[in-house]
Amino acid sequence: MKRGKTYKAAAAMVDRAKLYDPEEAIALVKEASKAKFDETVEVHIRTGCDGRHADQQVRGAIVLPNGIGKDVRVLVFAKGAKAEEAEAAGADFVGAEEFIPRIQKDGWFDYDVVVATPDMMSIVGRLGRVLGPKGLMPNPKSGTVTMDVATAIKEIKAGKVEYRLDKTNIIHCPIGKVSFDQEKLTENFNTLLEAINKARPASLKGTFLKSVTLASTMGPGVKVNTLKLI
């Protein structure tokens, strides 16, 4: 992949052979961010899990104390009183069957998170092939299938993020924006890593966190010393 001068200059700031302390890594990611927009700071965690085994899946959600610096748009599948509750809690879109053709046929994805009450999952299930690949399918483990839609919406809007293994057993998760100060990013990072460490599968033998890398949207990766995370 060809890289521009800006990226190469940022990458030159990072010692690829070094494992940085978390605070040092975050400071370097901020310093190496050269884009003209407020980049997202992301954590990429390569695990020792084998996601092909059900007992080694890692999935959950956590509310980051300082949010992620993004206005998250929430779509809620609910009816009656629960639909009214969702609207009152600040959901961006609330409805039921009428959303099915809009999503299936029109490719409508103007939302970041989908929440559903349990009784609506028979309807939402029709969208599995569409929402699933985009990571938008509601799931009880992430708190997006619930009767308490008001709490779910408020937590999502406050900075709740979901973490899960991808097909290569890596977890990708945002922890904020480059514009956040050092302390806020560090607090978000520590909160996320603590939750992921607690989610370690009991059946896993060997190393759980094989590598942890921090990076901004357009910036170079900075490797974190995992021994400082245990």
DORO-715365 format. One record per residue (C-alpha): y, x, z. Coordinates in steps of 0.1 Angstrom, whole numbers. Example, Ala and Ser with C-alpha at 12.3 -4.5 7.8 and 13.67 -1.06 7.14 Angstrom:
<atoms>
+-------+-------+-------+
:    c2 :    c1 :    c3 :
+-------+-------+-------+
:   -45 :   123 :    78 :
:   -11 :   137 :    71 :
+-------+-------+-------+
</atoms>
This chain:
<atoms>
+-------+-------+-------+
:    c2 :    c1 :    c3 :
+-------+-------+-------+
:     0 :     0 :     0 :
:    34 :    14 :   -10 :
:    59 :    15 :    18 :
:    97 :    15 :    16 :
:   120 :    42 :    30 :
:   129 :    20 :    60 :
:    93 :    15 :    70 :
:    85 :    52 :    66 :
:   115 :    61 :    87 :
:   103 :    37 :   114 :
:    67 :    49 :   112 :
:    79 :    85 :   116 :
:    91 :    76 :   151 :
:    55 :    68 :   162 :
:    30 :    95 :   172 :
:    -2 :    80 :   157 :
:   -24 :   102 :   178 :
:    -8 :    91 :   211 :
:   -17 :    62 :   234 :
:    15 :    49 :   249 :
:    21 :    32 :   283 :
:    29 :    -5 :   278 :
:    66 :    -2 :   287 :
:    70 :    29 :   265 :
:    52 :    11 :   236 :
:    74 :   -19 :   238 :
:   106 :     2 :   239 :
:    93 :    21 :   208 :
:    85 :   -12 :   189 :
:   121 :   -24 :   196 :
:   136 :     9 :   185 :
:   115 :    10 :   153 :
:   124 :   -25 :   143 :
:   146 :   -21 :   112 :
:   145 :   -55 :    96 :
:   176 :   -76 :    90 :
:   161 :  -105 :   110 :
:   150 :  -110 :   146 :
:   114 :   -98 :   142 :
:    85 :  -112 :   163 :
:    67 :   -87 :   186 :
:    30 :   -91 :   182 :
:    -1 :   -79 :   201 :
:   -33 :   -71 :   182 :
:   -64 :   -66 :   204 :
:   -96 :   -52 :   190 :
:  -124 :   -64 :   213 :
:  -160 :   -54 :   218 :
:  -171 :   -90 :   214 :
:  -194 :  -104 :   187 :
:  -179 :  -137 :   179 :
:  -211 :  -147 :   161 :
:  -225 :  -154 :   195 :
:  -213 :  -185 :   213 :
:  -214 :  -168 :   247 :
:  -190 :  -140 :   234 :
:  -162 :  -163 :   221 :
:  -128 :  -157 :   236 :
:  -103 :  -185 :   234 :
:   -76 :  -199 :   257 :
:   -39 :  -205 :   261 :
:   -12 :  -192 :   284 :
:    24 :  -201 :   290 :
:    44 :  -169 :   287 :
:    71 :  -167 :   314 :
:    99 :  -160 :   289 :
:    88 :  -180 :   259 :
:    84 :  -165 :   224 :
:   119 :  -171 :   211 :
:   109 :  -197 :   186 :
:   116 :  -234 :   183 :
:    80 :  -247 :   181 :
:    74 :  -279 :   162 :
:    48 :  -302 :   176 :
:    28 :  -329 :   158 :
:    10 :  -354 :   181 :
:   -17 :  -378 :   172 :
:   -15 :  -407 :   196 :
:   -10 :  -444 :   198 :
:     6 :  -469 :   221 :
:    19 :  -457 :   255 :
:     7 :  -422 :   248 :
:    28 :  -421 :   215 :
:    58 :  -432 :   235 :
:    51 :  -406 :   261 :
:    49 :  -379 :   234 :
:    82 :  -389 :   218 :
:    99 :  -389 :   252 :
:    85 :  -354 :   259 :
:   102 :  -341 :   228 :
:    74 :  -341 :   202 :
:    87 :  -335 :   167 :
:    62 :  -358 :   149 :
:    42 :  -386 :   165 :
:    17 :  -409 :   147 :
:   -19 :  -416 :   137 :
:   -37 :  -425 :   105 :
:    -5 :  -424 :    84 :
:    -5 :  -386 :    87 :
:   -39 :  -381 :    71 :
:   -30 :  -385 :    34 :
:     2 :  -367 :    40 :
:   -17 :  -336 :    53 :
:   -47 :  -339 :    30 :
:   -31 :  -347 :    -3 :
:     5 :  -335 :     1 :
:    -2 :  -303 :    20 :
:    23 :  -311 :    47 :
:    25 :  -284 :    73 :
:    60 :  -286 :    88 :
:    47 :  -281 :   123 :
:    33 :  -252 :   144 :
:    10 :  -269 :   169 :
:   -11 :  -301 :   167 :
:   -18 :  -321 :   199 :
:   -41 :  -351 :   201 :
:   -54 :  -376 :   227 :
:   -92 :  -376 :   229 :
:   -95 :  -411 :   214 :
:   -77 :  -398 :   182 :
:  -101 :  -370 :   175 :
:  -123 :  -392 :   153 :
:   -93 :  -395 :   130 :
:   -81 :  -359 :   134 :
:  -117 :  -347 :   127 :
:  -112 :  -357 :    91 :
:   -86 :  -329 :    88 :
:  -110 :  -302 :   101 :
:  -113 :  -285 :    67 :
:   -75 :  -284 :    63 :
:   -63 :  -277 :    98 :
:   -92 :  -255 :   109 :
:   -85 :  -225 :    86 :
:   -48 :  -225 :    96 :
:   -57 :  -225 :   133 :
:   -41 :  -259 :   138 :
:   -71 :  -279 :   148 :
:   -66 :  -294 :   183 :
:   -91 :  -281 :   209 :
:   -97 :  -289 :   246 :
:   -99 :  -251 :   254 :
:   -64 :  -246 :   243 :
:   -51 :  -277 :   260 :
:   -42 :  -295 :   228 :
:   -68 :  -323 :   232 :
:   -55 :  -341 :   263 :
:   -44 :  -374 :   277 :
:   -15 :  -356 :   294 :
:     5 :  -352 :   262 :
:    38 :  -349 :   280 :
:    27 :  -317 :   299 :
:    11 :  -303 :   268 :
:    43 :  -307 :   248 :
:    65 :  -293 :   275 :
:    43 :  -262 :   279 :
:    41 :  -256 :   242 :
:    79 :  -259 :   239 :
:    83 :  -235 :   269 :
:    63 :  -208 :   252 :
:    26 :  -216 :   254 :
:     6 :  -194 :   231 :
:   -31 :  -196 :   221 :
:   -53 :  -166 :   219 :
:   -87 :  -165 :   201 :
:  -110 :  -141 :   183 :
:  -106 :  -139 :   145 :
:  -135 :  -132 :   122 :
:  -132 :   -95 :   129 :
:  -132 :  -100 :   167 :
:   -95 :   -92 :   169 :
:   -70 :  -113 :   189 :
:   -35 :  -116 :   174 :
:    -7 :  -131 :   196 :
:    31 :  -131 :   197 :
:    49 :  -121 :   229 :
:    85 :  -127 :   220 :
:   113 :  -114 :   197 :
:   127 :   -79 :   193 :
:   160 :   -92 :   206 :
:   143 :   -99 :   240 :
:   152 :   -73 :   266 :
:   125 :   -48 :   278 :
:   117 :   -66 :   310 :
:   111 :  -100 :   294 :
:    88 :   -85 :   267 :
:    69 :   -65 :   293 :
:    65 :   -95 :   316 :
:    51 :  -116 :   286 :
:    28 :   -88 :   276 :
:    14 :   -83 :   311 :
:     9 :  -121 :   315 :
:   -10 :  -123 :   282 :
:   -32 :   -93 :   289 :
:   -40 :  -105 :   324 :
:   -52 :  -139 :   309 :
:   -73 :  -122 :   282 :
:   -89 :   -98 :   307 :
:   -99 :  -128 :   328 :
:  -114 :  -144 :   297 :
:  -139 :  -115 :   292 :
:  -173 :  -130 :   284 :
:  -198 :  -125 :   312 :
:  -225 :  -116 :   287 :
:  -205 :   -88 :   271 :
:  -219 :   -53 :   277 :
:  -197 :   -23 :   272 :
:  -160 :   -21 :   265 :
:  -140 :   -53 :   262 :
:  -106 :   -40 :   251 :
:  -114 :   -14 :   224 :
:   -78 :   -10 :   213 :
:   -44 :   -27 :   219 :
:   -16 :   -23 :   194 :
:    19 :   -36 :   196 :
:    41 :   -41 :   165 :
:    71 :   -60 :   152 :
:    67 :   -83 :   121 :
:    77 :   -56 :    96 :
:    74 :   -25 :   118 :
:    47 :     1 :   124 :
:    19 :    -3 :   150 :
:    21 :    14 :   184 :
:   -11 :    20 :   202 :
:   -13 :    12 :   239 :
:   -33 :    31 :   265 :
:   -59 :     5 :   275 :
:   -67 :    24 :   307 :
:   -33 :    12 :   319 :
:   -43 :   -24 :   313 :
:   -74 :   -26 :   335 :
+-------+-------+-------+
</atoms>
